[in-house]
Amino acid sequence: MRRLYFLLLMFMIFNAVIFPQQDKVVAKIGNQTITLDEFRKRYQLTPQYERSGQYTEEAAIMKFMYSIIAEKLWALEAENLGMDTSSLMQNTFKALEKMHVRDGLFRSEIESKVSYNENDLMTGLQRMRTDLKLLFLFSFDEDEINSLYSKLAGGAKFDSLLATRSEVQFQEEPLIIEFGKLDEDIENMLYSLKQGEFSKPVKETEGWLIYFVKERVDKYITADEQQKLLSKVKTTIKTRRTDAEYQKFYRSFFSGKRVETDGLIFWSLVEKVRNILQTKKDSGLVLKNNEAKLRPDDLLAIEKEFGPDTLAMPFIKFPDQPLTLKEFLAYFFFEGFFSDQVTTEIIAAKLNARIKGMIEQELIAREGMKRGIQNLPEVKEDIQRWRDNYLYQLMIQSLMDSVIVTDKEITEFYQKASEDTISSLRVNLLEILTDSLEVVEKALNHITDEKSFREFASNHTKRLWTRGRGGELGLTPVSSLGELGRIARDMNIGDVYGPVKLDEGYSIIRLIEKRDESLALNSLEEESAGLKESLTAQKYDNMLIDKTVSLARKYGVTVDEQVLINSGIKNLQMVVFRYMGFGGRITAVPLTPRFIEWVDPWREKQKELP
């Protein structure tokens, strides 16, 4: 718990330091605007990891701006088409929206109550300068520890008593205690002791302890170190006070609350999850630590097995507005689920723990909604930012699904290829594909050249068939690589790009080979599948560009490029997480894919306007 609050507070401090207030509008898209502050936040916290000799900050800024504009254009169109209220959007986005509401409630109900004064800082700083060297007596039995305390109070020497006991073997060197490393109440008690004094018996989880201060060590602190220590003291105090307010809220809010689930549905779900994970393990489809993980396509399989009637049944029986099985599954897959053991007992225990956590988070989210947290300006901004990103993804997927290539088109393309010389761009990529943003961060810090990229991919990429080849995908038509192919088309050999958010996870790629080769065709029957793939990719790319240009003209786009260029903004080249109040973790901002191919055609169209 303390670790979570520390990271949450670090993000808040970080956010306040690097994002000074800026409200200058740098772009307008329909009725929406992008301020310099919004752009700065999005740009600095989205790794612009594009190692090449042609990389410049100015070019990266403009590419990113027009990619965000494309995202917002498609989101506006999605709203116009009513996709923002569709069941698909509700199922996929609702969990994230509730997470932001809980975070807003956390700031309102807990963070706002955290305070400290100058005396707290001075006390912490003094303790930071002093280490305590401790010895201890230990017993499982309260009567025995009280007897030892009576002997010490009667004048017995601590060292003499310790020498007669088994715990002496663990104390060849005294324990060294620093400020912030123990529970605050115990720390207060220990730092109140003088050298040579002992504590009253203290109840710990393992048993009973009596502490003895063997030595107080004052450390010399330089003027430069003083400021660093003061910052650590502030962080420690904030973390402790936040934890205390959280515990107070938790005990008060959940007191007397009880929510049950449908037992029959629960055990049916356990069996379905177990069967899927067992199949994955039997097929070798496991993570590096031998864990089998549920993926989005597994959700569809589970929903199909249950059927629409069961999916609509109440599963978590809140007194007001019970959650259906379908609603729970949307949350369940949003959070992710994996296990290294797939016995019925283990899956049931993990699923039960997940449901308990979900019930708690749902109750907190409902409390936040009741208080109107979702209407606070900062919460609305966060929700809107992620909502636009989700709508963009849904629209792009819808566009991809709408692409149809007929047999007639394949035949005509084949005939043209037979008569003329038609080339096919093929690329060879090294790839690191992972579900973990921590692995992405390690990769960005680790890889410096092709050798280090291959080494990292061999240990971390989730495409098991490429591990033995250092993540190498082999020469592949760009049309077969989807989003990666679209990006690789404009890369030079040696360039690195990423992370790219794919359905399978996060991808970082390095281009090691690129060939523009003439197609050597076999019979139409043999070439049909490959030609259909190429034509589908071409159609999708053209439709995506043309539609984005059309949307830009429909809603209107203006950009103050000069302000952006002169802003002095620099990318942080790092992955930053946002740890949400009451649990949950996301990237600090949505990861928007680069898409700038629409910009030049749009500018040409703009010239045609009177």
C-alpha angles and dihedrals in degrees: 000000000000090000091054093050092046091055092044091052092046090056091050092050091045091049093052094048102048099034109062115184111280123163102169110132111235099172139021123202112180106302092342129090136199115213125204089249092054092047093047091053094047095044099044094047096046108077108238090199103170110138110193138118090252096058117120129168091232093055092045091052093052094045090051094047093053090046090056089047090054089050092052093045092055091044090054090051091048090055090048089054092047095246091132089072097040120122090242092057092044092051096047102036104035094080092053092046091053090049090059091048090052090048090052091050089049091055091046100041102032115012094048090057095054113104141151137181140217092270091056090053094048092048091050092046092051091051090046087059092051127065121195121219107207140189123190146198116219136196137163088213122077093205092053094049090049089051090052090049091051090053091051091047088051092057105272114150115249094219091052093052092045092051090063095053135081095235089069088082090068094052107064083130123029120253111259113219123197130188113278097019099099139047107289096239092052091044091053090051094048096047089050089063122092123224109286095023127117133212132239115259110291123205113226130174092261097044141286128329139189113198125209123197103222094174142356110214117201112205126212110239123195123219091254092051091049093071092047091050091049090054090051090049091053091049092048093049092047092049093050095045091046091051091049093050090047093053090048091051093044094053093046099042099046097039109124095000116134128174126178133201134216104269097203093053090045095057092042089054091048091055094047093049091046092051093051094048092045090053090051092051092046089052094047092246095141137126123254092272091052093259120145113217133201114236132198093263088057088062090060091049093051092047090050091052093051095044129213096286095056092041089058093051120106108260104168105041106213110174088240122038102353116212118248122226089253091055092048092049090053089056093041094056093041089061094042129228133222139156138184091208120053105189117133091246094053094045091047092050093048093045091049091052090048092051091049090052091046092052091052093048092047092051091050092047091051090050089052092049090049089055092048095245090148089066096057109114097238092047092047090051092051093047092047092051093054093038091058090050093050093047090050091053092048092050093048091050090048090052091050091050090052095059110110125184115193128211088245091058091049091051092048091049091049092050091050090049090051093052100038136033109264119184130210123207112224126184136189114215136186108216138193108196119183143156090216124088088197089062089049090054092048090049094052090051095043111042116084104150142002093281095054090044091054092046092051093045091050090060103034116024113109093213093096095191091062098047094088088052097049093257094307113158096190129230106323133167109256087231089066095053101063113200092001091054092051090053095042091053090073098038127101125224109280094026119133123205135179173293096287117181109230132170088256095051138273119335132199116187138192121197111225102162137020128183132178101200134177114248114251102201130206122190120322090248092054094045098041098095094046093046091049090053092050093046092047091053092047093049092047093049092048093045092048093051096042094046093048090051089049091050091048089055092043097052100024128238130214126174129189095214094172093060090050094048092049095043096094091223114161128190115246093218091218140102111246122194127207113217106206125220113261090019139305134100132221136161110281089250134007114278105241115198117235111258118162103138090101095059101078094046089048092051090051090052090050090058089059092061115103 
